[in-house]
Amino acid sequence: MIVDIIEKNVLFSLTPHPLQEKLCDQLNLEPGSLEVRRFPDGESYLRVLTSVKGANCVILADLTHPDTKYLALLFLFETLRELGARSIGLVAPYLCYMRQDRRFEEGEAVTSRVFAQSLSLHIDWLITVDPHLHRYQSLDEIYSIPTQVVQGAPALADWLRGQNGLLLVGPDAESEQWVSSIAQASNHPYVIGTKQRLGDRRVEVTLPDISAYNGRKAVIIDDVISSGRTIGECVRALKAQGTEAILCAAVHGIFAEASDTYLLGTGLQTLVTTNTVPHSSNEIDVSELLVPPVRHFLNQVEGERR
Ligand SMILES: O=P(O)(O)OC[C@H]1O[C@@H](O)[C@H](O)[C@@H]1O
């Protein structure tokens, strides 16, 4: 008997995401349908409404505020498996729990490692954009599944390319990896500041003397904006040196505790982010950067089947 192999690739997302439709269109994925709600006691209800028997499932997840979303995601992964999904991959454009990458104080949980170990138990592959790799060299140090990292820098460089008279500003040593590659690709000079973190919402940023770049617009570049204090401090330091035209472009705009409102109050003229995290500042689309790695993993699974 000859049995036809029917390839079925379905994309699910627990919450609306700006990349959902773009990825379905560009990768020819079927949009999966879910019923998700909360019971009065706060527990999650989840029902998969699309048939997934034999299908490769791609889950697109906004992992900001992960503690409120992670259990529902686990329910989704395990239910898809029970319903016969052939493979389950996760596209987490923003990968949470990457910043606590060591035990800074005795007794602290190294949450990046615990989270990675837990996620690795439920999925076959993971794709993310610019994870906060600071003390880890690669995701392989904490994830035991195949992973691919997409760099947001080319998308930011494209946005900056046609603009003249800019000075790119990285708030701290960590940001140099992104800022230097964006500066090179977009042909703008850059400077890097020094940051001292004094608490969750308290940082101090010092910038080098930028008088040689008088008259240029400053564009602060960072990977993630959470409390917004790093960017806010950068704005303050730029203003102290007489720079008034200040823009900010970041990969992941989490904007915790309405820090977008706080930032616009600091005198920032423009604030743009990529669409890794849904927000009104999402001017830079990264969908095209995500297509090749998703295709890679889907082809790999299909290759194994044949
Ligand atoms: O200052 P907030 O916005 O809270 O945190 C974001 C900053 O903290 C760092 O880990 C990031 O690279 C970024 O510079």
The ligand as an SDF file (V2000), in Angstrom:
LIG
                    3D

 14 14  0  0  0  0  0  0  0  0999 V2000
   17.1110   49.7970   32.0470 O   0  0  0  0  0  0  0  0  0  0  0  0
   16.0540   48.8220   31.6760 P   0  0  0  0  0  0  0  0  0  0  0  0
   15.1800   49.3400   30.5600 O   0  0  0  0  0  0  0  0  0  0  0  0
   15.2580   48.3640   32.8610 O   0  0  0  0  0  0  0  0  0  0  0  0
   16.7490   47.4980   31.1870 O   0  0  0  0  0  0  0  0  0  0  0  0
   17.2960   47.3280   29.9160 C   0  0  0  0  0  0  0  0  0  0  0  0
   18.7880   47.3690   29.9510 C   0  0  0  0  0  0  0  0  0  0  0  0
   19.3120   46.3670   30.8110 O   0  0  0  0  0  0  0  0  0  0  0  0
   20.2430   45.5460   30.0980 C   0  0  0  0  0  0  0  0  0  0  0  0
   20.2650   44.2590   30.5990 O   0  0  0  0  0  0  0  0  0  0  0  0
   19.8090   45.6670   28.6630 C   0  0  0  0  0  0  0  0  0  0  0  0
   20.8420   45.3520   27.7480 O   0  0  0  0  0  0  0  0  0  0  0  0
   19.4050   47.1120   28.5870 C   0  0  0  0  0  0  0  0  0  0  0  0
   20.5460   47.9260   28.4390 O   0  0  0  0  0  0  0  0  0  0  0  0
  1  2  2  0
  2  3  1  0
  2  4  1  0
  2  5  1  0
  5  6  1  0
  6  7  1  0
  7  8  1  0
  7 13  1  0
  8  9  1  0
  9 10  1  0
  9 11  1  0
 11 12  1  0
 11 13  1  0
 13 14  1  0
M  END
$$$$
